[in-house]
Amino acid sequence: QVQLVESGGGLVQAGGSLRLSCAASGRTFSRYATGWFRQAPGKERELLAGISWSGGSKYYADSVKGRFTISRDNALNTVYLQMNSLMPEDTAVYYCAARGTNLGPPRQAYEYDYWGQGTQVTVSS
């Protein structure tokens, strides 16, 4: 079992930045690919970014490419999502998810085995 806890969400003005953290406990987190998702009211959960267990493979959705950066520190069992140039349409609940795999980060939500409880990000205009 892996337990994931997100933090770092909050209220920010458009154009601002936030850094989300996903802290893991339980099994060796360094062997888990991790993804950051978000879900806005009335919308489907979407994958924003993913990172392999080693950090050598990363994925970004077109909607965040160039603005968001995913990284991880396996010594701290933590994955980060640096979010810059935030826009009101980035407002959502943000989740991290993990899957034990040696491959690159999965692209579909159903492929992830463990989920955090989510953290709210609100971007005001």
VENLINFEN-V197707 format. One record per pair of residues at least 12 apart in sequence whose ideal C-beta (glycine too) atoms are under 8 Angstrom apart, sorted by the first residue. I is the first residue (numbers start at 1). J is the second residue. Records with the same first field share a line. If there is no record, write none. Layout:
I: J  J
//
This chain:
1: 26  27  114
2: 24  25  26  27  29  32  98  113  114
3: 24  25  26  114
4: 22  23  24  96  97  98  114  115  116
5: 22  23  24  25  116  117
6: 20  21  22  94  95  96  116  117  118  119
7: 20  21  23  119
8: 20  21  119
9: 94  119  120  121
10: 120  121  122
11: 122  123  124
12: 86  121  122  123  124
13: 123  124
14: 86  87  88  123  124  125
15: 85  86
16: 86  123
17: 82  83  84  85  86
18: 83  86  121
19: 80  81  82  83
20: 36  80  81  83  94  96  119  121
21: 78  79  80
22: 34  36  78  79  80  81  96  116
23: 76  77  78
24: 77  78  79  98
25: 77
27: 100
29: 74  77  98
30: 53  74  77
31: 53  100  102
32: 53  98  99  100  101  114
33: 50  51  52  53  98  99  100  101  103  104  105  106
34: 50  51  70  72  79  96  97  98  105
35: 47  48  49  50  51  59  96  97  98  105  106  112
36: 48  49  50  68  70  79  81  94  95  96  97
37: 94  95  96  97  109
38: 90  92  93  94  95  121
39: 92  93  95  118
40: 91  92  93
43: 92
45: 95  109
46: 61  63
47: 59  61  107  108  109
48: 60  61  63  64  68  81  94
49: 61  64  68  69  70  81
50: 70  104  105  106  107
51: 70  71  72  79  105
52: 103  104  105
53: 74  101  102
55: 71  72  74
57: 104  105
58: 70  105
59: 104  105  107
64: 83
67: 83  84  85  86
68: 81  82  83  84
69: 81  82  84
70: 82
79: 96
81: 94  96
83: 121
86: 121  123
87: 123
88: 123  124  125
89: 123
90: 121  123
91: 121  122  123
92: 120  121
93: 118  119  120  121
94: 118  119  120  121
95: 115  116  117  118  119
96: 115  116
97: 109  112  113  114  115  116
98: 112  113  114
99: 111  112  113  114
100: 113
//
